[in-house]
């Protein structure tokens, strides 16, 4: 089976990315609605009068849940941007044009988003460890795999930049 072009592995992966992209949008909307509900319950825990749960406990925990949901929303949004960029890269792969000049910027965006997600993870763990002293602080260790992935994506962006430059030069030759 071919790697690029119509009916290739890249076209199948593009379809999978399309499905994941739609699922991520649904997830982002669902988390946004949950954040709205958490904010409403933090101001007025009596919005659900028929629920048989101690309202004081709900009122105290809803702001923390809203913060956790906000962190999840930022994380999902970052993944959504990464998958959207991958979808656009796979469109060029399916068209048989892997060294499209726009792919360089897309790969750089993916690298920046991966780095941002990793830094965001450290920030969220730091905030939760500060706000909730009972949180396990040993889980905030440096993840070398994530940072290696960021470096690999930036190197691939430079490879694609060089490929696009060579393609432009080849187009100018007779």
Number of C-alpha atoms within 10 A of each C-alpha: 6 10 14 19 18 15 12 16 15 22 21 15 16 20 14 12 18 16 11 16 20 13 13 18 14 12 17 19 13 13 20 17 13 17 22 14 14 23 18 17 21 20 12 13 19 15 13 11 9 7 9 7 10 9 17 10 10 17 18 13 14 20 18 17 17 22 17 14 19 16 17 18 20 15 18 18 18 18 18 21 17 20 18 19 19 20 21 16 23 24 21 19 23 22 14 16 16 19 21 18 17 15 24 22 15 20 23 19 18 24 23 18 20 21 17 15 19 18 11 15 15 16 14 17 17 15 12 18 15 12 11 12 9 9 13 11 13 6 10 14 8 10 10 9 9 14 15 11 14 21 16 13 19 19 15 17 21 16 14 21 20 15 17 20 15 13 14 14 10 10 9 8 6 4
